[in-house]
Amino acid sequence: MRIQSIKDLQVGNLPFNPAGPKKAANLSINAELLQQAKQLNINLSQTLELHLSEIVRQTRREQWLAENQDALDEYNRRIEKRGTFSDGLRRF
């Protein structure tokens, strides 16, 4: 099995509890965009949390891959050279 991404290792998503504790934050946003969001009844806090959690998840994936790239490359080289222990046992 060649590893190309963190998903290949089936590492779970970061836990994110939408009902978790909240903390107030001051933000600046384009006034016209804010007005349009209010007219469309878009929940700003919920929208920010959802998108920010995805950005955090993606950034952590990228950091993990960068930190572990040498090990992934070495593992892939070893598998290409020697195969896996189950190569003779698999029927697919």
HELIX and SHEET records of a PDB file:
HELIX    1   1 ILE A    6  LEU A    9  5                                   4    
HELIX    2   2 ALA A   31  GLN A   39  1                                   9    
HELIX    3   3 LEU A   44  ARG A   82  1                                  39    
END                                                                             
